[in-house]
Amino acid sequence: MATAYGPDTRDRQGPGAGPGHHPPARHLLPAVVRAPFEARTWRELAYLLLSLPIGVVLFGFAVTMVSLGLGLLITFLGIPVLAAALVMCRGFGVMERGRARGLLKLEVANPAPVRGRTGGLMSWVGAVLKSGVSWRHLLYALLHLPWAVFAFSVSLTFWAYGWAAFTYPLWQWVFPAYVGVGGIQLYGDSTHQVYLDSSLDLTLTSALGLVVVVVTPWIIRGLASVDRLMVLGLLGPSRLATRVSELESDRGVVVDTAAADLRRIERDLHDGAQARLVALAMDLGLAKEKLTDDPEAAARMVDEAHGEVKVALQELRDLARGIHPAVLTDRGLDAALSAIASRCTVPVTVTVDLQSRPAQAIEGIAYFTVSELLQNVSKHARAARASVDVWRVADRLMLQVTDDGRGGADVSSGSGLAGLAERLDAVDGVLVVDSPVGGPTTVTAELPWRG
């Protein structure tokens, strides 16, 4: 498959602004008109309304169990009671993450389960009490109720009054509404109140209700965004634990990549240069035996051996270049990428806009990324030309390889692009592929400037 990026991202904004980014579908109605009837608004309203009864249960349970546990700390029973309270709060957290996933469309990873060091009951109790995740779940149970009361009151009030006022002309004849006017007798009954029953009153009331109906979805979304932050911050895994997990995964990718590179080097040496050198030694041995009996045959054999030596030397140079090219170390990415481009089967334009050199490890990864992408262009793209652009955005190194080939490249297909994406991800890099069928293809890689 050809590898390349889609739309040109030379505005230097990174891949998020170009490749892989597609504008939202256009709607015939503006958002302000659609919002009151969109499924998102009703889901988020349902979430806010359900939060109050759920918050009451969570708060009551948390306060009761924690108070009981703290009161029993003078005895041994307080410790397991507190641990049980924290475990139950984590159980409620599972429910809340599911509710956020279903109604707010918020994906929150489950925190790692609690495990004791020895596997015994007391070890597990100690692990629960030491777990920051457990205490954050308890904090959520305590903080959620006050916010749920506020969100419930505001959302229900705006929603109910907005729709009631907007539809008032439809039900006014059943239950006429009135407004107080202080102590001034205008008309009405003996309580000095004015009924909204004229055409002008009905129109103004409905118009005011329409304004509230239009505004309410955005108020609901603002309230729901606070709930999103609470769920993400208190019920998800800690940032440190997530980062440790990412680093462990990246370390595994790096180890696997290094092992694969060593196997490739061993295979290339065994099947390439080593085999040629063995054949060369045999040919020279035969030439030595024929040197006195048949000098002409010996000369021909030596001449053939000379050719084999040249081929073996070229293979060793290519292998050494594959490990780490000397031109990259000596002259940097500009010269090294130009050397790669000169070996590509299609004309390649190289543009490197760097005022300084990135970290050596990042420079090497950038080199091999471009090398593999250009190999894909040579083998699969059926392109007439290609281009390589390298620039820096803040503390990120940006690479973009574009070709006008047949397209159809896909990272998810399990091709070499998937392995390349894993390599970049191991150093906090990003690979974005935009390759519609029929081309063109644009592949953008983003790497940290310093490893």
N, C-alpha and C positions, 0 to 999 in steps of 0.2 A: 504494500500500500504506500502511496505517496504520503509524505508528512509535511504539513505546512499549516500556517495560521490563516484564518479567514480574512476579515476586513483589516486593512492596514492600520496598525496601531502606532504609527510614528509620531503621534501626538505626545508620546512618551508618558502616557498615563498608565501603562501596564495592561495586562491581559484583561482585567475586569472591564475596561472601557472599550475593548474591541473584540477579540476572538471569543467565541462562545457566548457573547452577550447578544440577546435578541430583545428588541423592544416589546413591551406588552401589547397584546391584541387591542385594537381600537374598538371602542364601543360607540353605538349610535347615540346613547344618552350620556350626558355628563355625570361624573362621579357623584356630585351633590344630589342628583335626582335618583340615581341607582341605590345609593347607600341605605336608605330606609328599608329597601326591599331585598337587599343582598343577604345571602345565607350567612355570610360572616357576621353581620350585625346581629342576627337572631341567635347565632351560636354564642357570641360573646355576651349577649344579654342573658341567655340561659345560664352561662357560666357565673355571671355576677349574682344572679338571683339564687342559684344553688349554693353559692359560697356562704351565705348567711347561716342556713341550718347546719351545713357541714362545719363551718367555723365554730358554731356553738358547741357541737359535739367534741371537736378537737380541743377547744379551749377548756371545756369542762373536764375532759379526760386528763389532759396534761396537768392542769392545776391540781386536780384531786390526787393523781398518782405521785406527782413530784412532792406535794405537801406531805402525803403519807410516807414517802420514802425518806424525806428530810426529817420528819418527826420520829421515824424509827432508826435513825442513824446511831442513836445511843445504844442500839442493839445491833446484832449482826444482820437482822432482817432488812434494815434500811438499804443496804447495798444491792441485794438482788431485786428489791422492789424498784429502786431507781433504774437498774438495768432493764427490767421488764417494761418500765414506762418508756424508756428510750427505744426499745425494740418495737413496741406498739406504735410509737410515733413514726418509726421507719416504715411500718406496715401501712399507716395512713398515708405516708409519702408515696408509696406505690400507687394508691388510689388517686392521689392528687396529680401525679404525673400522667396517669391514664386519662383523667378528666381534662387536663391541659392539652394532652395529645389529641383527644377527640373533639373538643370544643374550641380550643385556641389554635389548633394545628401547630403546637409547639413540641418539637422533638427534644426530649431531655434524656440523656443517657442515665442508666441506673448506676448508682454508686456501687463500689465494690462491697461484697458481703463481709461481715465481720468474722474473723477467724482468730481463735486463740493460738498462742504459740505451742502449747502442749496438747491441745485438743480436749482438755478437761473442762468441766463446768466452770470452775472458778477462773480459769484462764480466759474462757469466753466472756464471762462477766466483766473481767478486767479490760478486755479488748473493747467491749461495748462502751464502758465508761470512759475509755481513753479516745474513742473515735470522735473526731470533730464532726463527721457527717451526722452522727446520732444527735449531738447537741444542736446542730443546725436544724434538724427536723423538729426538735423540741421548740426552738426559737420560732420556727414557722408556725407551729400550733398556737403559740402565745400571741404572735403579732398579727396573725391572719384575721382573727375575730374583729378587732377594732376597724381594720381596713374593710373587711367584708360588710360591716354595719354601714359604713360610710358609702361604699360603692353600691350596695343594695338600695339604700335610701335615694341616692342621687339618680341612679339609672332608672329605677322604678317610677320616681316622681316625674322625671322628664318624659319618659316613655308614656306613662298613663295620661298626664296632663296634655301632652302634645297631641296624641291621637284623640283624646276626648274633646279638646277644643276644635281640632281640625274637622271632626265629624259632627260637631254640635248641631248644625242645621238638620241633620238626619234624625236626631233623637230629642230635639228641644221640645217638641210637642208632648213627649212623654214625661219629661222631668225638666221643666224650665229652670234655668239658672238665673241668679241675680247677683248684683254687686252692691256692697255697702257704699253709701255716700255721706257718711258722717251723720250729722243731725239735720241736714238740709232736706226738707220735704219737697221732692220733685214730683213724683207720682208713684203709685204703688200702694202697698198696704200700710198698716199702722206702724210697722217696724222701720219705716223710712228707708226702703230699699228699692232699687231699680231693677226690673227684670229685663233680661236680654231677649227681647222678642220682636224688635223691629228688623226690617231688612238690613239696615246699616249695622245694627248690633250683630246680627248673624254673620254678615260678611266680615266685619272686623275681627270677631272671635275666631272664625275659621281661618282667616289670614294669619292671625297670631299663632294659632295652633299649627299651621303649616310651617311657619318659621321654626317652631320648637321641634316639630317632627324632622325637619331637615338637619337641625343642629344636633339632635340627640345621638345619631350614630357615631358622630365624631367624639362626643363626650364618652360614649360607651367604649369606643376604641382606646381613648386615653386612659380610662379606668382599667381596661383589660391589659394595657401595656404594663401597668404597675404590677398586676398579677403575674404577668410573664417574667418580669424581673425578679419577683419574689420566688417563683418556682425555680428559675434558673439559678439564682444565687444561693438558695437555702436547701433545695431538694435535689439538686444535681451533684455529681462528683466534684470534689474540690479541684481547683485549678492545678494545684501541686500534684495531686494524684493523676490527673489527666496528663499533665506534662511528663511525669515519670513513665506512664504507660506509653506515651508517644515515643519517648526516648528509648525505651526498651524495644519497641517495635522497630524503630529506626536502626538501632544497633543490630538487630537480627537481619535487617535488609542489608546493612553494610557488610556484615560477616558473610552472608550468602553471596553478595556481589564479589567480595574479595576472593572467596573460594572458587566462584565460577571463573574469575579472571585467571587465577592460578591454573585451573584445569585447562583453560583455553591456551595459555602459554605453553603448558606441558604438551598438550596435543599438537600445537603448531610446531614445537621443537621436534617432537617425536616423528610426526608425519611429514614434516617439511625439511628443515635444514639438516636434522640428524640423518634422515634417510639419504639425502643427497650426499652428505659427507661420507657415509658408509659406502655408498656406490662409488664415490670418488676414490676412496682408499683401495677398493678392489680393482678399479680401472688402472690406477697407478701401479698396483702390484703386478697386474698382467703386463703393463707396458714395460716394467722393469725386467720381466722375464723375457720379453721379446726384443729387448734393446740390442742384444748381440746377434740374435738370429735373424730378425726382421726389423731393421731400423725404421723403415718407412711406416710399417704398421704401428710400431711403438710411437712414432711421431704423431700419427693420426690420433692414437689413443690419448697421448698427452694433450693434444689440441682439444679433444672432446672434454678431457678433464678440466682444462682451463675454462671452457664454457660453463661446466657444472659449478666451478668455483665462483664464477660471476653470479650465477643464479642463486647459489647458496648465500653469498654475501648480500644480495638484494633481499632475499627472504629474511635474513637476520636484521637488516636495516628496517624492513617493514615491521618486524616483530618488536624491535626496540622502539620504533616510532609509536607502536600501539601501546607500549608500556608507559612511556612518557617522552614525547618528542623533545629533542634538544632545542629546536627552534622556539618552542613555547617557553622554555626556561630562559633562553638567551634574549629573545626579541619580543615576547608577549603574544597576546591573542591576535593582533592584527596580522602579523607575519605568519603565525601558525595557521590561522583560518584561511589565509590566502593560499598557503601550501595545500590545504585540504581541497579548496575550490579548484585548484589547478588539476587535481586528479579526478574530478567529477566528470561524468560522461556528457554533461550538458554545460553550457556557459553559465557561470555563477558570478554575480556581482557581490562583492564584500564591502560593507561599510561599517567601520568600527569608530565610534565616537566616545572615546574614553580619555580622560585627562590623567588618569593614574591607573595602576594595576590593582585588581582585586587580590584577595588572599590566594596563596598558591594553590591550595586545595580547590577553591571555587574556580579558579582559572582552569585547572585540569578538568573539572567536571564540565565546565562550559565548552572546552575544546572537544571532549568526547561526545557531548550532546550534539553539537553541530556536525561532528564527523559521522555519527550514526544517522542523523537526519539526512545528510547529503548522500549517504550510501543508499538509504531508502529511495531518494529521488532517482539515483542512478539505476536501481534495480527494478522499481515498481511504478514510478510516476508516469513514465512515457511523456516527460515534459520536454519543452523546447528551451526553456531557460529557468533559472532559479536565482534567488537573492538571499543574502545573509546580512542582517542588521544587528548590531550590538551597541547598546547604550546603557547609561546609568540613570536611575530614578531614585533620588535620595540615597538610601542605603541598600538598594536592590540592583542587581545586574540583570538586564533584560536582553534576551536573545530572540530573534525572529527569523525563521527560515520559510521562504515562500517559493512555490513553484506553480507553473501553469499546466500541470499534468491532469490526469483523469480524476483525481480526488478519490473519495471513499475511504480515507484513513479513519480508524476508530480505535481509541485507547482501550475500550471495553472488549474488543474482540480477542484479547489475549495475544496480540502480536508483540513485536519488539517495542512498540510504543508503550505498552503496559509496563515492561521492565524499566524503560527509561523514566517513566513517571514515578516508579517506586524509588529509583536512584535519586531523583530530584527531591522527592518527599523526605528522604532520609536526612537531607540537610536543610529542611524547611523551605524547599523549593516547590514550584508549581509548574505543571505542564498543561497547556491548553491547546487543543486541536480543533481547528475549524476546517473541515474538508468535505464539502457537499459533493455528491456524485456528479461527475463531469468537471470538477475543479472550479476555481483554483484551490490549492491547499495552503494553509498558513498554520504553522506551529510556533507558538510562543512559549518560551521558558523564562521563568523568573527565579533568580537565585539570590541568596543573601550576599552582600558585598564582602562581608567578613565571615569566615566559617566559624 
